Amino acid sequence: MLGDNRPGGQMKTRVTQMLGIEHPIVQGGMQWVGRAELTSAVSNAGALGILTALTQPTPEALSAEIARCREMTDKPFAVNLTILPTIKPVPYGEYVDAIVSSGIRIVETAGRNPEPWMPLFKSAGITVIHKCTSIRHALKAQSLGCDMVSVDGFECAGHPGEDDVTNLILLPLAARRLSIPFLASGGFADGRGLAAALAMGADGINMGTRFLVTKEAPIHERVKQKMVEASELDTALIFRTLRNTSRVFRNSVAEQVLAIEAQPGETQFEDIAPMVKGVRGRELFESGDLDHGVWSAGMVIGLIDDIPTCKELVERIVAEAEQIIRERLTNLL
Ligand SMILES: Cc1cc2nc3c(=O)[nH]c(=O)nc-3n(C[C@H](O)[C@H](O)[C@H](O)COP(=O)(O)O)c2cc1C
């Protein structure tokens, strides 16, 4: 990277090469947020934007959203397919068909082993990035033929798993054990993070929360502003007692869920379901009523203090990482 005379902003890694993108930065799938507005803005900035399949109410709506996103960018973008326990059953097979028949070239899978869908994805020549929170799951994904994994550390927004291992351990382990490239995910927001991830063996970073707090993220300004004001202490781990841990913003609803989970005896999901229903999260993002439900947010909110465009953000991260590599790190030698 340093040995040639390339101008700035052209950091090449296995991730940029495999995904056909300019910068080694990916926007992770985000329920209710991964719509064409954000996805196209991230891709137009030279990173990889990802539409979230289940944000769309039906497989047909997903096909329409993919077409809408194509109108907004001619750069590569992906679709996230999250397979998690849901209150309402989801026709996953039909969503997969919509993805494949739309000609999508990159899929991010998450939540569960993507094995059932791998033959279909592979026969369509799709590049599969599997997001996982442990080395054993990353190795499993590699053995199933996934092209890349996104290693989501304990810091991350959403589902960090139950192992509680942070990226300072997970990433070097991934570098030692995996032969496929991996993205560092969870806790990344700036150039320091990107340089550190590359140093630890990742070929790029995946960010959720940081892209949530951008001009183009299709959510209410109040939610963005709340995250700008928040510190790294303002997240909570809910659903621990159900072994389905989720890191969310610590609002009054998250506090109520924690109080119910702290009561003696087994937590009954029925007791908390009405407060945490997915639809309430969507309504919260639309209305800006910060105590209407829960929303995923990572500890990285402690590093977020503005609401840039995706282009400003991506350029800033890349420039900062390059400066650290060229100056601070090189000067140490
Ligand atoms: C609002 C929000 C919604 C998310 N929804 C999903 C989702 O539906 N599927 C998924 O695989 N990951 C989801 N994630 C996780 C992100 O894709 C990513 O893995 C995570 O945010 C990385 O951690 P970071 O927030 O510290 O960058 C979500 C994250 C956020 C902030």
The ligand as an SDF file (V2000), in Angstrom:
LIG
                    3D

 31 33  0  0  0  0  0  0  0  0999 V2000
  -30.5120    0.1620   13.6030 C   0  0  0  0  0  0  0  0  0  0  0  0
  -29.7610   -1.1050   13.3150 C   0  0  0  0  0  0  0  0  0  0  0  0
  -30.4360   -2.1800   12.7680 C   0  0  0  0  0  0  0  0  0  0  0  0
  -29.7310   -3.3550   12.4760 C   0  0  0  0  0  0  0  0  0  0  0  0
  -30.4120   -4.3820   11.8660 N   0  0  0  0  0  0  0  0  0  0  0  0
  -29.7180   -5.4740   11.4540 C   0  0  0  0  0  0  0  0  0  0  0  0
  -30.3570   -6.4840   10.6960 C   0  0  0  0  0  0  0  0  0  0  0  0
  -31.5600   -6.4320   10.4020 O   0  0  0  0  0  0  0  0  0  0  0  0
  -29.6050   -7.5330   10.2930 N   0  0  0  0  0  0  0  0  0  0  0  0
  -28.2830   -7.6390   10.5790 C   0  0  0  0  0  0  0  0  0  0  0  0
  -27.6560   -8.6000   10.1560 O   0  0  0  0  0  0  0  0  0  0  0  0
  -27.6540   -6.7130   11.3080 N   0  0  0  0  0  0  0  0  0  0  0  0
  -28.3350   -5.6230   11.7390 C   0  0  0  0  0  0  0  0  0  0  0  0
  -27.6830   -4.6410   12.4340 N   0  0  0  0  0  0  0  0  0  0  0  0
  -26.2390   -4.8020   12.7430 C   0  0  0  0  0  0  0  0  0  0  0  0
  -25.3440   -4.1310   11.6930 C   0  0  0  0  0  0  0  0  0  0  0  0
  -25.4960   -4.6680   10.4270 O   0  0  0  0  0  0  0  0  0  0  0  0
  -23.8580   -4.2660   12.0860 C   0  0  0  0  0  0  0  0  0  0  0  0
  -23.5000   -5.6130   12.1560 O   0  0  0  0  0  0  0  0  0  0  0  0
  -23.5680   -3.5940   13.4070 C   0  0  0  0  0  0  0  0  0  0  0  0
  -24.2630   -2.3760   13.4940 O   0  0  0  0  0  0  0  0  0  0  0  0
  -22.0780   -3.3700   13.5810 C   0  0  0  0  0  0  0  0  0  0  0  0
  -21.8180   -2.7040   14.7630 O   0  0  0  0  0  0  0  0  0  0  0  0
  -21.6950   -1.0950   14.8870 P   0  0  0  0  0  0  0  0  0  0  0  0
  -23.0950   -0.6050   15.0280 O   0  0  0  0  0  0  0  0  0  0  0  0
  -20.8670   -0.8900   16.0750 O   0  0  0  0  0  0  0  0  0  0  0  0
  -21.0760   -0.5980   13.6130 O   0  0  0  0  0  0  0  0  0  0  0  0
  -28.3530   -3.4560   12.7670 C   0  0  0  0  0  0  0  0  0  0  0  0
  -27.6900   -2.3650   13.3380 C   0  0  0  0  0  0  0  0  0  0  0  0
  -28.3670   -1.1950   13.6020 C   0  0  0  0  0  0  0  0  0  0  0  0
  -27.6140   -0.0340   14.1980 C   0  0  0  0  0  0  0  0  0  0  0  0
  1  2  1  0
  2  3  1  0
  2 30  2  0
  3  4  2  0
  4  5  1  0
  4 28  1  0
  5  6  2  0
  6  7  1  0
  6 13  1  0
  7  8  2  0
  7  9  1  0
  9 10  1  0
 10 11  2  0
 10 12  1  0
 12 13  2  0
 13 14  1  0
 14 15  1  0
 14 28  1  0
 15 16  1  0
 16 17  1  0
 16 18  1  0
 18 19  1  0
 18 20  1  0
 20 21  1  0
 20 22  1  0
 22 23  1  0
 23 24  1  0
 24 25  2  0
 24 26  1  0
 24 27  1  0
 28 29  2  0
 29 30  1  0
 30 31  1  0
M  END
$$$$
